[in-house]
Amino acid sequence: MSTATANPSIDTTNTPGVPLLRLAQVEARKALDTRAGRWLIISILALIVVVEVIYSFAASDDLKNLDDYLQIPGAIFGFFLPIIVIMLVTSEASQRNGLVTFTLEPRRSRVVLAKFIAGVALGIGVMVLGFVLALLGTVLGMVTGASPEWSVTGDMLFSALFLANLIGIFTGFAIAMLIMNTPGAIVGYFAYSLILPTAVGILSALSSTFDDIAPWIEFNTAQTPLISGDYAPTGEQWAQILTAGIIWLVVPLALGIWRLLRIEFK
């Protein structure tokens, strides 16, 4: 008597795919559920509190307005928010769990989009907390003897706190996509944000011609009108931001996505 061996097949053609919002939620949890990510966010907020306390006792009373305190989280976020995004984007490559991620969701482009949404959402959430801490810092300024001004210009709030830091998040995302390694991407980001502007500043001081060209090719220099002056770039300055952004954001991001879509995870 022979026994036939059954080889049933599973029909998944009508099975709905994983919703993009759920993928984004999963990516956000990856950033918050790890000790490194969680403590990085806590450390950033704690650093803002420490700086605001010191500032409240060290600054003169006429410099304890809300817009003064908003500059503290704005400056700190500019350095550290991109690192949160870098750790989120490079988690698959660094922890070697990319095979699991892209098996559960084979369409890698959707995973990239989910990481981007999660990174922006986390960044905006942290910026909102920074704004709350700036309000509390202004209250502390009152306690230390100041009579602060609570009004804030829309240009300052939008450009210096929101847009500049959102660009920083995009930059961290692009660098992480290009390098796909946590330590390497972090080193690359600090080289971009610290070493490159110093080199450009030296060259600008030596050559007036390069000083005119620098805002068109160096993104940090192009963003200066967003975080200083009246926080309202002119038309030419917006063009410089756009041109430098294509060089330092669009091109690395496109190369990184092209690489991710073709890399083999083992």
N, C-alpha and C positions, 0 to 999 in steps of 0.2 A: 504494500500500500504506500503510495507516494503522497507526500504532503506538499501542497503548493505554498510557496513563500510569497506572502503579500507584501507589496511595496507601495503603501499608500502615499499619495502626494498631497501636500497641503496647498490649498488654493488661497493665496493672499491678495488676489487682484482687487477684491472689494473691501479689503481692510483699510480703514482710514489711516493716513499718516499722522505722525506726532505733530500736534499744533505748534506753530512757531512760538506762541506765547509760553507754552509749557517748556520748550527748549530754552527760552530765555530765562525762565524761572530756575531751571536746573543749573544753568551757567552762573546765575547770581548766587545760588546756594553753594556752588563750588568755591566762589570767592569768599563767602562768609563762613562756611563750615570748617575751613581749615584754620589751624592755629595761626599760621603765618598771615593769612589774609585778615582774619578777625583782629589780631593784635596790631597789625599795621594800621587799620582804620582807627582803632582805639588810641594808638600812639599819636596819630596825626591830630585827632581831636584834643588829646591831652596836651600836646605841644601848643596848640592854639590857646588853650586855657592858661598855660604857664606864661606864654608870651604876653597875653592880655593882662594878667595879674602884674607882671613886672612893668609893663607899659603904664598901667594905671598909677603906679607909685613913682615912676621915673619921669613921665612926660609932664610938660607944663599943662595947666588947666585949659588953656585955649586950644589944645591939640587933643582933646578927649571927646570929640564929636563922633557920631555914629559912622560917618564916612571914614574917619581915622581908624576906628576899630575894624571896619570892613576890610581895610587894606591888609590887616594881619592874616585872616584866613585866606584872602586872595593870594597873598605871596606864598604862604605855606602850601596851599593846594597846588600852586603852579609847579612846585617841585615834586610833590608826593602822589598826587592823584594819578598821573600816568603810570606809576609803579603798580598801583592796584590793577589797572587795566593790563599791564604787561604780564603780571602773574596770572590773571584770568585767561589771557589768550594763549600763553605758552604752557598751560597746565598739561595738555595732552602730550606734548613733546617731552617735557621735563620729567613727568611722572610715568611715562610710557603707557598711558592708558588710552592713547589715541585709537588703538585697534578696537577697544570696547566702544568708545564714543561713535566712531564712524561705522561700526557694525550695526549698532542700534539705529543710527541715522546715516545711511550711506550717502545721502546728498550733502556733501561737505559744505556747499555754499550756504545751506540753511543753518548749519552749525556756526559758520563764520558770522552770518547775520544775527544769530541768536547771541553770540558773544558780544557783538557790537551793541545790540540793544541792552544787554545786561550791564555792560561797562558804562554806557551813557546813563542808564537808570541809577546805578550805584553812585556815579559821579554827581549827578544832580541831587540825589538823596544826601550825600555827604556835604554838598554845598549848602543845602537848606539847613543842615545842622550847624554849619559854619556861620550862617547868617544869624541863627538863634544865639550862638555863642557871642557874636558881635554885639547883639542887643544886650546880653547879660554883661558883657565887658563895658558897655556904655553906662549901664546902671552902676557898675563898680566905679566908673569914673566919677559919677555923681557922689558916691559914698566918700571918695577921696577928696572931695571939695570942688569939683568942676560943675559948671552949668552947661551941659552939652547941648549941641544942636542936633535934633533928631531927624531933620530933613536930609534926604539923599537924592542926588540928581539921577534921573533915569539912565543917562549915559554912563555914569560911574558904575551903577548897579549892573547894567547890562554888559558893558564892555570889560571892565576890570574884574568883576567877580564871576560873571557867567560866561561870556564869550571867550575870554582869554583862557579860562580853565577848561572850557569845552574843547578849544583847539588843542590844549595840552593833552586831553584825553584822546583825541583823534591822533595826535602825534605818537603817543605811547602805543596805541593800537597798531598804527602803521609800522613802527619799528619792531614791535613784537611779531607781527605777521611776517615781516621780512627775515628776521633772525631766528624765530621759533626756538629760543632757548632762554630760560629765565635769567641766569647770570649775564649771558652775552647781551641780551636786550636791555637790561638795566644799565650795564656799562655803556652800551651804545647810546642810551638815552641821556646819561649824564655827560658823555662826551659831546653830544649834540647841544645840550642845554647850558653847559658850563665852559667847556674847552673851545668849542666853535665860536661863540660870541666873543671870547677873549681874543682869539686869533683875528677875527674880523675887526675888532676894535683897534688892534695894533696896526693892521694893514690900512685901516681907514685913517689913522693918525699919520701914517707915513705917506699916503697918497690921497689927494683930494678927489681924483678920478674914481678910485675904488670906493671912497666914501659916498659918492653919488650912486654907484652901482649896487652897493651892499644891500640896501633895503629891497632890491628887486630879486636878489638871489639868496639871501640869508633870512630865514623865517623868524628867528628871534629878534633881529633888528627891525624887520617889517612890523612886528607886533607892538613895538614900543608905543605908538599912539593909543593903543587900547588900554594901557596901564599907566599912562602919565598924561600930564597936561590937562586938557579939558575932556579927555576920554571920548573925543569925537573925531575920528580920522577924516581927512579930506578925501575927495574923489581919487586923487593920485595915490594917497596912502592906502586906500582900499584896493586899488589896482596892484600896488606892491604886495599887499597881504595875499591877494589872489594868486599873483605870479609865483611868489616864493612858496605859497601853499601847494601849488601844483608840483613844484620841485621836491618839496620835503614831505608832502602828505600823499598826494595822488600817485606819484610814480612808485615810492616804496610800497604803498598799499597794494597797487596793482601787481607788482612783482611778487609780493608776499602771498596774495591770493592765488596767483598762477602757480607758485611753488607748492602751496598747500594742496591744491586740487590734483597735483601730480605726484606728490611724495608717497612713498610706500611705508606704512607703519608696520613694525614688526614686534 
